[in-house]
């Protein structure tokens, strides 16, 4: 049963590392701009949207253009946050080895 004990310790260590990582990701900010800087969006590494800033002059543009530009910024921010999250999570979980699966 020594293997089970080792596995349990690895799982507990990984859980602590994941909790620490989640805290770190929540503290990281990613800023995305779109439309030549007319739209600025901040999101944290956990994917939570923090701020949206729109240039008042940009709001005078065609509504469809404004919508598409904002949507592009949101999609880019979500993508960057997910990529960062996945990359960091992979570093933590790759060390976890389950006997019989490797």
C-alpha positions in Angstrom: 0.0 0.0 0.0 3.0 2.3 -0.1 2.1 3.2 -3.6 -1.3 4.5 -2.5 0.3 6.6 0.2 2.7 8.1 -2.3 -0.2 8.7 -4.7 -2.2 10.4 -2.0 0.7 12.7 -1.0 1.3 13.6 -4.7 -2.4 14.4 -5.0 -2.4 16.6 -1.9 0.7 18.4 -3.1 -0.8 19.0 -6.5 -4.0 20.3 -4.9 -2.0 22.9 -2.9 -0.1 23.9 -6.0 -3.3 24.3 -7.9 -4.8 26.5 -5.1 -1.6 28.6 -5.1 -1.7 28.9 -8.9 -5.4 30.0 -8.9 -4.5 32.8 -6.5 -1.6 33.8 -8.7 -3.7 33.8 -11.9 -6.4 35.9 -10.2 -3.7 38.5 -9.4 -2.3 38.6 -13.0 -3.9 41.1 -15.4 -4.0 40.9 -19.1 -4.8 44.0 -21.1 -6.2 43.7 -24.6 -6.8 46.5 -27.0 -8.8 46.5 -30.2 -9.8 49.0 -32.8 -6.5 50.8 -32.7 -6.9 51.4 -28.9 -10.5 52.5 -29.1 -11.5 49.5 -26.9 -9.4 48.5 -23.9 -10.2 45.4 -21.9 -8.6 44.0 -18.7 -9.1 40.4 -17.7 -7.2 38.4 -15.0 -5.4 35.1 -15.6 -8.4 33.2 -14.2 -10.6 34.7 -17.0 -12.6 37.2 -14.9 -13.2 40.5 -16.7 -12.0 43.5 -14.7 -12.5 46.6 -16.8 -13.7 47.8 -20.2 -12.8 51.3 -21.5 -14.2 52.7 -24.7 -13.0 55.8 -26.4 -16.0 58.2 -26.5 -15.1 59.1 -30.1 -15.3 55.5 -31.1 -18.9 55.3 -29.8 -19.9 57.7 -32.6 -19.0 55.1 -35.2 -21.4 52.7 -36.8 -23.1 50.5 -34.2 -22.1 47.3 -36.0 -18.4 48.3 -36.1 -18.5 49.1 -32.4 -20.1 45.8 -31.6 -17.7 43.8 -33.7 -14.7 45.6 -32.2 -15.8 45.0 -28.6 -16.6 41.4 -29.4 -13.1 40.9 -30.9 -11.5 42.4 -27.8 -13.6 40.1 -25.5 -12.8 37.0 -27.5 -9.1 37.9 -27.6 -9.0 38.5 -23.8 -10.8 35.3 -23.1 -8.5 33.4 -25.4 -5.3 34.8 -23.8 -6.6 34.1 -20.3 -7.5 30.5 -21.2 -4.1 30.0 -22.8 -2.3 31.4 -19.8 -4.4 29.3 -17.4 -4.0 26.1 -19.4 -0.2 26.6 -19.7 0.3 27.2 -16.0 -2.1 24.4 -15.0 -0.2 22.0 -17.3 3.0 22.8 -15.4 1.4 21.8 -12.1 -0.5 18.7 -13.3 2.3 17.3 -15.5 4.3 16.3 -12.4 1.4 14.1 -11.1 2.0 10.5 -12.1 -0.6 7.9 -11.7 0.8 4.3 -11.6 -0.4 2.2 -14.5 -1.4 5.1 -16.7 2.1 6.2 -17.8 
